[in-house]
Amino acid sequence: MSACASIRSWLFVPGDDARKHDKALASGADALIFDLEDSVTAQLLPKARTRVRNFLASHRERAAQQLWVRVNTLASGKLADDLVLVMAGAPDGIVLPKISNPAEALEIGATLADLEAKFGTAPGRTQLLVIATETPQALFALGDYARTPNPRLAGLTWGAEDLSAALGAAARDASGAFTFTFELARSMCLLAAGAADIPAFDGVCVDFKDATALKREAARASRDGFCGKLAIHPAQVEPINTAFSPQPAEVARARQVIAAFAAKPDAGVLSLDGEMLDRPHLVKAERIVARAARAVAT
């Protein structure tokens, strides 16, 4: 099972801010992403790397919360130094920004293998979450994730901000809704993850003060098939966790569907309370029950 399968909420935390590191622990987020990219200036990057490494090393017990690191890009010239420092703390995974194709993720995975050996980390333990829509080239390569085996690849997510900058385009219209190009990127990320049989996670709601917008985005993402959502503020965590935790009535119905098929294992189609059900309904029900179990476990 993917290392990301149980994660509903991912909270970004600036890598250079020790106060926010401690605050994030109490946020209730299923995973923290210590950021060495966008939120850290070049001058503070060396200090941020050290702080993140020390935090990881002092929090080796992670039963309730995974600890990940977003590193700098391959093209930045900073990635190698990021990885050498943070891998000493054995993060649960690395978040890769501005990846344009699966081969880049494989290249970084090979570096991780060397560093796992260097620091005595179990081979293959360090997983990858790819932000898969931040360059125009990336959109044309999304289908390749299903055709490019990468045992470290634990999930895909998407982002509008860097793609917006690359295109010189506004990501949202006057009503706040994503424009067509960015809706396309979102949907393609979801489909690529499904084809590769890994989870997809919705991008951030950038207006962290707009609780209504966040709840709307999270509910929509859960409905559409995303497994969780990224957050940029601790106040966003609880609504996200709620949106991606199946409600009791939904779980009860799913269990009824599973029981109905268990009672008639040879049936391809059956009726339950006047509703015709076939195998896709069973698969969906099993996923709901599994999500509910993971939510309780976390």
Residue pairs with C-beta under 8 A, 6 or more apart in sequence:
2 127
2 154
2 155
2 198
2 199
3 66
3 92
3 93
3 127
3 154
4 31
4 93
4 127
4 129
4 154
4 155
4 198
4 199
4 201
4 227
4 228
5 199
5 227
5 294
6 30
6 294
6 297
6 298
7 30
7 31
7 66
7 155
7 199
7 201
7 227
7 228
8 30
8 227
8 228
8 229
8 240
8 241
8 243
8 244
8 245
8 295
8 298
9 28
9 29
9 30
9 31
9 228
9 229
9 231
9 236
9 237
9 240
9 241
9 244
10 29
10 30
10 31
10 32
10 33
10 68
10 129
10 157
10 201
10 228
10 229
10 230
10 231
11 24
11 27
11 29
11 31
11 32
11 33
11 231
11 232
11 233
11 234
11 236
11 237
12 33
12 35
12 39
12 70
12 204
12 230
12 231
12 232
13 20
13 21
13 24
13 32
13 33
13 34
13 35
14 20
14 34
14 35
14 39
14 40
14 48
15 34
15 35
15 36
15 39
15 40
15 48
15 49
15 51
15 52
15 69
16 39
16 40
16 44
16 45
16 47
16 48
16 51
18 51
18 55
21 34
21 51
21 55
23 234
24 32
24 234
25 32
25 59
25 65
26 234
27 234
27 237
28 237
28 238
28 241
29 65
29 231
29 234
29 237
30 65
30 66
30 228
30 241
30 298
31 65
31 66
31 67
31 68
31 92
32 65
32 66
32 67
32 68
33 68
33 69
33 70
33 95
33 230
34 52
34 55
34 56
34 67
34 68
34 69
34 70
34 86
34 91
35 69
35 70
36 45
36 48
36 49
36 52
36 69
36 70
36 71
36 72
36 78
36 82
36 86
37 70
37 71
37 72
37 73
37 97
38 97
40 48
45 78
49 81
49 82
49 85
49 86
50 85
52 69
52 85
52 86
52 89
53 85
53 86
53 88
53 89
54 89
55 67
55 89
56 67
56 69
56 86
56 88
56 89
56 90
56 91
57 88
57 89
57 90
59 67
60 90
62 92
64 298
66 92
66 93
67 91
67 92
68 91
68 92
68 93
68 94
68 95
68 129
69 82
69 86
69 91
69 93
69 94
69 95
70 94
70 95
70 96
70 97
71 78
71 79
71 82
71 83
71 86
71 94
71 95
71 96
71 97
72 78
72 79
72 82
72 97
73 79
73 97
73 98
74 98
74 99
74 104
74 107
74 108
75 98
79 108
80 111
83 94
83 108
83 111
83 112
83 115
84 115
86 94
87 112
87 115
87 116
87 118
87 119
87 121
87 126
88 119
90 119
90 121
90 125
90 126
91 126
92 126
92 127
93 126
93 127
93 128
93 129
93 154
94 108
94 112
94 126
94 127
94 128
94 129
95 128
95 129
95 130
95 131
96 104
96 105
96 108
96 128
96 129
96 130
96 131
97 131
97 134
97 159
97 162
98 131
98 134
98 135
98 138
98 162
99 105
99 130
99 131
99 132
99 134
99 135
99 138
100 135
100 137
100 138
100 141
101 137
101 138
101 141
101 144
102 141
102 144
102 145
102 148
102 150
102 153
103 148
105 128
105 130
105 150
105 152
105 153
106 148
106 150
108 128
109 128
109 150
109 152
112 126
112 128
112 152
113 123
113 124
115 121
116 122
116 123
116 124
116 125
116 126
117 123
124 151
124 152
126 152
127 152
127 153
127 154
128 150
128 152
128 153
128 154
129 154
129 155
129 156
129 157
129 201
130 145
130 153
130 155
130 156
130 157
131 157
131 158
131 159
132 138
132 142
132 145
132 156
132 157
132 158
132 189
132 192
133 139
133 142
133 158
133 159
133 160
133 163
133 185
133 186
133 188
133 189
134 159
134 162
134 163
134 166
135 162
135 163
135 166
136 163
136 166
136 167
139 184
139 185
139 188
142 188
142 189
142 191
142 192
143 192
143 195
145 153
145 156
145 192
145 193
145 195
145 196
145 198
146 192
146 195
146 196
146 197
153 196
153 198
154 198
154 199
155 193
155 198
155 199
155 200
155 201
155 227
156 189
156 192
156 193
156 196
156 198
156 199
156 200
156 201
157 189
157 200
157 201
157 202
157 203
157 230
158 185
158 186
158 189
158 200
158 202
158 203
159 203
159 204
160 171
160 172
160 178
160 182
160 185
160 186
160 203
161 171
161 206
163 171
163 181
163 182
163 185
164 170
164 171
164 182
167 181
169 179
169 181
170 179
171 178
171 179
171 182
172 178
172 179
172 182
173 179
176 213
178 186
186 202
186 203
189 200
190 200
190 224
190 225
190 226
192 200
193 199
193 200
194 200
194 225
199 226
199 227
199 228
200 225
200 226
200 227
201 226
201 227
201 228
201 229
201 230
202 217
202 218
202 221
202 226
202 228
202 229
202 230
203 229
203 230
204 229
204 230
204 231
204 232
205 213
205 214
205 217
205 218
205 229
205 231
205 232
205 236
206 232
207 213
207 214
208 214
208 231
208 232
208 233
208 235
208 236
211 235
211 239
214 236
214 239
214 240
215 239
215 243
217 229
218 229
218 239
218 240
218 242
218 243
218 244
219 243
221 229
221 243
221 244
222 243
222 244
226 244
227 244
227 291
228 240
228 244
229 240
229 243
229 244
231 237
231 240
241 295
244 291
244 295
245 291
245 292
245 295
246 254
246 288
246 289
246 291
246 292
246 295
250 288
251 288
251 289
251 292
253 285
254 284
254 285
254 286
254 288
254 289
254 292
255 285
255 289
256 272
256 273
257 272
257 277
257 281
257 282
257 285
258 282
258 285
258 286
258 289
260 270
260 272
260 277
261 267
261 270
261 277
261 282
264 270
268 278
268 279
269 276
269 277
269 278
270 276
270 277
271 277
